[in-house]
Amino acid sequence: PSINVSSQGFTIENLAANAFRPHQQTVYPFPIPEGAAIRMGLDAIKNVGEGPVELILQSRGDRAFASAMDFAERVDLRQINRRGLECLIKVGALDCLGGRGQLLGAVDKLLSASSESHSAKEAGQLTLFGDVGLPMNEELFALSPDCDHEVSQREALAWEKELVGVYVSSHPLQQMTVELTDVITHHTKDIT
């Protein structure tokens, strides 16, 4: 899932010519055209309701979110709540805006920046240059001491399994499969 390209539900997305091609080895041929992949929808994430997903999609429009502060300024995070935002971060939907550890460490700053921005817009307050004076991305991450927390692969996979029901970015046994490629002599699908 990605806040910049995902829709409400699952969609088929054409991959760019230089994009990573997922390995497809299945017995059942899925009706997906060559050079395409399935994009997970935001509504598949637990603790993120239909209303917050629609709000994110409306706020995104046809322009992708450029940074975490751009996301906080354009999306009223008061309507998403802390738990929903954390779940979006944990499954990797905001990976395009920063690392999961960075973003989780800056959740309070994102929520307060969004609240200030939208409260100021509702009151009609602007700075001299026409914006609401939010800090830049670098300032946002520098303000929080927890932002340097590196999320381990195991922790990220556990979050994905818990919040989406499947492993999205990898699989816990993937490294073992790589290590066993020299040992494996036959695959079960080859045995008759």
N, C-alpha and C positions, 0 to 999 in steps of 0.2 A: 504493500500500500504506500501511496505517496500523496501528500496534500497538493502537490503541483500537477499531477496527472490523473489520479484516481477519480472515478465517478462515485455515485451512490452505490451501485452494484458492480458485479464483475463485468469486465469488458474485454474485447479482443483488441489488442493494440499492435500496430505495425512497428516493427523495430527498425531503428536507423541502420544504415549499411555497416557502420563500424561498431554496433552494439553487441554485447555479449549474447550469444545464442544459447538458450537453455538446452541441455541434453534431453532428448525425448526418446526414451526406450520403453515403450509400452506394448502390451499385447493387443489392446484395443486401439485402433487408429482414431484419434480425436479429430473432429472436423475443423482443424485450425489451419489456415493457409500457411504456406512456407514463408518464413520471415516475419511471423507474428507470434505473439505470446498472450497469455491471459493476465490481465492486470486485476489485482484484488481490489474490491470496492471498499470504501471507508465504512460502510454499514456492517461489515463483517467483524469489526473490532468491538470487543465487549466493553461495556461502560461508556460507549460513545453512541448516543441516541441519534434518531433520525433528524431531529431539530438541529443539533450541533453540526451534523454532516451537511445539511442544507445550508446552514449559515456559512460554513467554510467554503462551499462551492459557489455560493452567491458572492462572497467577498473576493474569491479568487477571480471569478469572471473568466476572461480570456487572457489574463496577465498572471504569470506564475509569481509566487512569493519569492522575493530576492534575498531576504534575510529573516532572521528570527524577529527583529524589530519591525520589519515590514509586515510580517504575519500578525504580530501583536497590535499594530496600528490599524490594519485593515479588518481583522476579525475581532469582534467583541467577545473576549475570552470570559467575560462575566456570565455569558450564556452557555459556555461550554463547561465550566467549572474545573477545579484542580484535578480531580480524578480522571476526567475525560481527557484532559491535556496530557497528563502523565501516561495514560494508556496509548495515546497517539504516538508519544515519544518512544515508549518501550517497544512497540511493534515496528518502529522504523519509519513511520509515516512522515516524520520531520527530519529524516537523515539528510535531506538536501539542504537543510538550514544549519546543520552543525552535528557534532557527535552526540550520541545518546547521553553519555555522562555529562557533557557540557550543558545540554538542554535541561536535563533533570536537575542539575545544580542551579539552573537559572529560572526554574519554574516560578518561584515567588516574584522575581523581577519581571518576568514576562507578564504575569497576571496583574501586577501593580501598574506596569507601564501601559498595558491595554486598558485597564480601568481608568487611569488618569487621562489617556488619550480620548477615550469615548465619553467620559464625563465632561472633558473640556469641549469636545465637539458639540455635545448636547447643550452646553451653556453658551456656545458661540465664541469661546476664547481661543485666540490664535497668537503665536509669537509675531515679532516684527516681520519675519520672513514668510509667514503664512502657514507654518506647521505648528504642532503642539509641543515641540521641543523635547522629543524623546531621545534617550541616549543611543549611540551607535551600537552595532553588534559587539564590537571589541570591548566597549565600555560595559555592556551588559554582562559579558562573560568574565570580565576582569573584576567586577564588583563582588562576585560570589566565590568564596574559597572552595566550594564543593565542585566547581566547574572543571577541575582537572581530573576528576574521577574517571578512570578508564573502565568501560563496561567490558567484561570478559565475554568471549564467544559463548561460553556455556550459559552465562546469565542472560544474554540476549536471546538465545534459543529457548530458554525456559520461559521468558516473558512472552515470546511469540506463541509458543505452544499453549500457554495459559490464556492469552487474550484473543487469539485467532483460532486456535484449535489445531493448527498445523505448524510445522517448521517452515518459515518463509525464506530466510536468508541462506540457510544451509541445513544440514542434518547432523545430529550428534555422531553418527557412524560414518560420515563422509571421509574423515581422515583415515579411519581404519580401512575403508575400501581402497584408498590410495595405497596404503601400506601393504595390503594383501594382493595387489595386482600381480606381483611376481610369483605368488604362492598358488593362486587359483589356477587350476587346470581346466575346469569345466564349469559352466553355468547350468543351473537347474533347467533353464529353458532349452538347453542343447541336449539334455538327456531324454531319450525316447523309451 
